[in-house]
Amino acid sequence: MTTPVPAGRDADETTTSYRQQLSRALGMGENILITLSAVTPASSVFIIIPAILLAVGGASVLTLGIAAIVSVFVGLCYAELAARYPITGGEYTWAARLLGRPMGFALFLLTLVNGVLIIAVIALGTGDYLGVAFSQLSGKWVGVGVIVVTTGVAVLNIKTNAWVTGVFLAIEVAAITVLVFLGFANVERGPSEWFRATTAGTNGLEHVGASALVPLIPVALFAFNGYGAAVYYAEETKNASRTIGRVIMVCLAATVVIEIVPLAAVVLGAPSMDELLTSAAPLNYFLTARGGSVINTLVSVAIAIAIVNAVIAIILQIARLVFASARDRSWPDPIDRALSGVHPRWQTPVAATLVTGAIAAIAAATLPLNWLITATGAGLIVVYFFVALAALRVRRERATGTYRMPLWPLPPLLVIGVMVYAAYSLGRDSASQLVVAGVTLVLGFAYYLGYLRPRATDRWVLPDPIAET
C-alpha cells in the first residue's frame, strides 16, 4: 500500500517511506556533540540549578539525584521510540502514529512554540554573562544579535555544525571543571551536607522539610532536558535505528555527571553556606570567593559561549521540526514547498532554519522576558507526559527498532505519574503556565480538525522511516 508523496516530489511518485534528503553525515559521537550542546549543561548549572540551591541548600544535590532517576525512565522511553521511528520530526511523529493524528499535530504545535520561545529566552541571557567582562555587551539586543548570527551558522552542513558546537562544548565543560576543582580543593564540610535541606531565613539558615524537594524535581528535570534532541538528527546520523537509543542514554548520563558533580563540589567547598544561600548569584559568589574576580569573569564569558552554543543546537533542532512538518504537508502548498526544501550542497533545510531564527529573533526583540518564561514553563511536562503515553503503545506496533527498554511498562507508567504530579504542583503555584500550554494544544487540535482532516487524502502524509542502507 502506498501513501501520497510529500511536497517537493513528482506527482506521479508514490512511496511507503520518506526519501533521504538530509545528509547522513553524523557519526554517533558527532550526534552526541550537538545533543549535549542543546542540553547546554554549563548554562543549566549557572542559570537553573541556583534556584534549587537557594531553595534547599545542600539537599539540592539530592534533588538532582532524584530527578536523574526520573530522567533515566524518560530517556528509556525516548530511546525505544527513537529506535522505532528514527525520524527528524521527533516527538510529534511518535504521537501522530501512536496516539492519533490530532494529538500528534497538537503536540507538534506545542513543541514548535516552546522551541522557538526557548531560543529567545536563552539568547537573552547572553548579555548577562558577557556584561560581566564587557559592560557594553549587556542588554536585549545582544541576545537578538546572537540569534541572527547563530542562524547563519545553523544553515551550514550538519557535520560543520557538529564540530562548531563541539568546540564550544569543550569551552563550557572547561568552565564546569573550574567549579569542580575549586570546590574539591577547598572542602569545608562533609558529604552529609548533600542531604541537609536548608534555606536562608530571617535568622540565618533554616531547616526545611524533605517535602520541599518535591516541587523542585520538575525544575531539575528542566535542567537535564535536551538529551532527547538526538532524535532530531536521526536522518543525518549513520545507522540511526541501531545507535540513536545509545546516543540518548549517553547524553543523559553525561548531562547528569556534568551538572551534579560541580554542584556537589560547590556545596562542599563554599567558604560559608550562609553567604552562599543569601547570594543572588551563588555560583558567582563561590567563584569570586575561591578563585577571585578574574576567574569569575573568565567563567562568565565561557557561560556566554555556552549559551551561544545552545542557541545553535536548538535552532538546528527546531528547524528540523519545521522541515518535517512541511514534508508531512502540514501547511498550504507554497509554504510546504519552501520549508521542505533542502540546500543542494549543504543538504540542510535552509528555509526552515531561516524562518526559525527569524521568528525567535522577533520574539526576543518584542516579547517581555517574564512572558517568555511563563509561555515555556509547562511545555516540558506536557511533552514528557505524551512521550510516556506513546511509549506505552509502541509495542502494539510491529517492532522494527533494535532497542527495547528494560522493565517495560514500568518506565512510562512512572513518568506519567511524575508528570501528573508535576502538573498538579505547577497548576497550584503558577496556573498561567499550564494555561498557555493548554491553549497551544487546543489551537493545534483546531488547526488539524479545521484544515488537515478535511484534506486527509492529500495532507499530513506520514510514511514509514527512511530505510537505511
Buried (B, 14 or more C-beta within 10 A) or exposed (E): EEEBBBBBBEEEEEBEEBEBBBBBBBBBEBBBBBBBBBBBBBBBBBBBBBBBBBBBBBBBBBBBBBBBEBBBBBBBBBBBBBBBBBBBBBBBBBBBBBBEBBBBBBBBBBBBBBBBBBBBBBBBBBBBBBBBEEEEBBBBEBBBBBBBBBBBBBBBBBBBBBEBBBEBBEBBBBBBEBBBBBBBEBEEBEEEBBEBBBBBEEEEBEEBEEEBBBBBBBBBBBBBBBBBBBBBBBBBBBEBBBBBBBBBBBBBBBBBEBBBBBBBBBBBBBEEBEBBBBBEBBBBBBBBBBBEEEBBBBBBBBBBBBBBBBBBBBBBBBBBBBBBBBBBBBBEEEBBBBBBBBBEEBBBBBBBBBBBBBBBBBBBBEBEBEEBBBBBBBBBBBBBBBBBBBBBBBBEEEEEBEBBBEEBBEBBBBBBEBBEBBBEBBBEEEEBBBBBBBEBBEBBBBBBEEBBBEEEEEBBBBBBBBEBE
